[in-house]
């Protein structure tokens, strides 16, 4: 079993991968709660802190990076540092 977390809503669930390493044909299966996110391994995340407002948050998938870049703050859209 592998624990997954949705990249959009944070919903957590466990899956059993097929013989080919996929989940029903998906490498990162769609979320069954919000239907817009995808499931990524629960241990694949990055923690960030906003330089403007100090808000700390966690992003899942690809070490929390979006298109290889550190994400903007979800609260004030300011720039962040990885912590």
C-alpha positions as CSV (number, residue, x, y, z in Angstrom):
1,X,0.0,0.0,0.0
2,X,1.1,3.5,-0.7
3,X,-0.2,6.7,1.0
4,X,-1.2,9.5,-1.4
5,X,-2.1,13.2,-0.8
6,X,-4.1,15.4,-3.2
7,X,-2.1,18.3,-4.6
8,X,-5.2,20.6,-4.5
9,X,-7.4,19.8,-1.4
10,X,-5.0,17.8,0.8
11,X,-7.2,14.7,0.9
12,X,-5.2,11.6,2.0
13,X,-5.8,8.0,0.9
14,X,-4.0,4.7,0.4
15,X,-3.8,2.7,-2.8
16,X,-2.4,-0.6,-4.1
17,X,-0.4,-0.2,-7.3
18,X,-0.9,-2.6,-10.2
19,X,1.9,-4.9,-11.5
20,X,3.0,-2.2,-13.9
21,X,3.3,0.4,-11.0
22,X,0.2,2.3,-12.0
23,X,-3.1,2.9,-10.2
24,X,-6.0,2.0,-12.6
25,X,-3.8,3.2,-15.5
26,X,-2.6,6.4,-13.7
27,X,0.8,7.2,-12.4
28,X,-0.7,9.9,-10.2
29,X,-4.4,9.0,-9.8
30,X,-7.1,11.7,-9.7
31,X,-8.5,12.8,-6.3
32,X,-11.8,11.2,-5.5
33,X,-12.8,14.2,-3.3
34,X,-12.2,17.4,-5.3
35,X,-11.7,15.7,-8.8
36,X,-9.3,18.5,-9.8
37,X,-6.1,17.4,-8.0
38,X,-3.9,14.4,-8.4
39,X,-2.6,11.9,-5.8
40,X,1.1,12.2,-5.1
41,X,3.2,10.3,-2.5
42,X,2.7,11.6,1.0
43,X,6.4,12.0,1.5
44,X,6.9,14.2,-1.6
45,X,6.4,17.7,-0.3
46,X,8.1,21.0,0.4
47,X,7.6,23.4,3.3
48,X,7.6,27.2,2.5
49,X,7.4,30.5,4.4
50,X,6.2,33.8,3.0
51,X,8.7,36.6,3.1
52,X,5.9,39.2,3.3
53,X,3.3,37.9,5.7
54,X,5.2,35.0,7.4
55,X,2.5,32.4,6.5
56,X,3.9,28.8,6.5
57,X,2.5,26.2,4.2
58,X,3.2,22.8,2.6
59,X,2.9,21.9,-1.0
60,X,2.8,18.2,-2.2
61,X,4.3,16.8,-5.4
62,X,7.7,17.5,-7.0
63,X,9.1,18.7,-3.7
64,X,6.4,21.4,-3.5
65,X,7.8,23.1,-6.6
66,X,5.5,24.3,-9.4
67,X,7.2,24.2,-12.9
68,X,10.5,23.9,-11.0
69,X,9.9,27.2,-9.1
70,X,9.0,28.0,-5.5
71,X,5.3,28.7,-5.2
72,X,3.8,32.1,-4.3
73,X,2.1,32.5,-0.9
74,X,-1.6,31.3,-1.0
75,X,-2.6,34.1,1.5
76,X,-1.0,37.3,0.1
77,X,0.7,36.1,-3.2
78,X,4.0,37.2,-1.8
79,X,7.4,35.6,-2.5
80,X,8.5,32.6,-0.4
81,X,11.5,30.7,0.8
82,X,11.8,27.0,1.4
83,X,12.1,26.1,5.0
